[in-house]
Amino acid sequence: MLVAFTGALAIRYYAIEPILLRDTAMQPRIKEGSLIWVCRLPRCIDKAAFGDIVWARQPNNETLVRKIIGYPGDSIEISDKGRIKTKHKRFMWRGEDSFIETRKFYVPKKGDTIILSSLNDVEEDYILRLMNEQGLPLTIKSTLWQGNREISIERIGSTKLGHRLVSLKELDVLPWQDRRLIEMQIRQAEPGNSPIKIKRQFFVEGDSVPMDTFVVASDNYYLACEKGSHCVDSRELGFFTKERILGRYIKQPDIVKQFVLKKLQEFQKTFLPIKKKAAEDTVQETPKKEQERKTEVQAIKKEGHESVRPEQPHETKSAAEKVRQIKRPHAPKAFDPEPATEQKK
């Protein structure tokens, strides 16, 4: 039991982690303030599949609990109405407000070679975060195009996001939704029917040659809330690499239970057979002694019956005869030779 307790304690600190949910991101599936258990073992993370709830670390080292809707190698389509399409399932968020237009993107897996020029705006954001996470020293150059014609980037300075003017210094790192809103404002003000597009080029720091490809170093997952609006997930944070997945939610800490049961079984196999054998020997010895005692008692009874055997009918004697047999016989009388001599005479 001590070994089992020690093992369970070790698993608690190295394999099983209790997490207290402090937001409403997973409602109604898991309520705010609920205490859940996550398995931190590598095999638990490797078995994570579509729809599983995982515990993950954000780029700022804060953690969150979200469900997997995109697996490595999956393609996902999210509409501005909150409709989600994957090869696994179709469902809908209520109150989706992150995707202002429908976008389809690919969840990269380890070893994929990404062609940067073929990415759409949302994929570009996600891959940029991956490159930063892998520690690539990058510089970004943004340009503004109307169809095939490049126009002055200064044109962006007259656009607004909310109630403020856009700064050119922030343009390189603005999320795709904000860049799309800027493009729509310029499109309304500029003559012509050609679409407006903000393009970005990536350069290795200190090199003037643009990057064409990027090799993905780890499997990636797309994590999401149960609800659509007012929840931070991969829509804003991008892909979560496998190294940032800290554990997988389990309804019960089955690993602890299995470990304890296994140790108990080992204890039973090791120590209980000895006690069981001793008990069996005692149980076998007791009936044996009892049988010997019964046999001895029966033998004594049998001898008693034989020594006090009842008399047969033909041997019946009177009471006087029985008394004579019991009484001591009389001594014979002395022989007197003189009377005989006299008779002779």
Summary of the structure (lengths in Angstrom):
residues: 345
radius of gyration: 50.0
end to end distance: 120.2
largest distance: 198.5
contacts: 871
relative contact order: 0.15
helix: 40%
strand: 24%
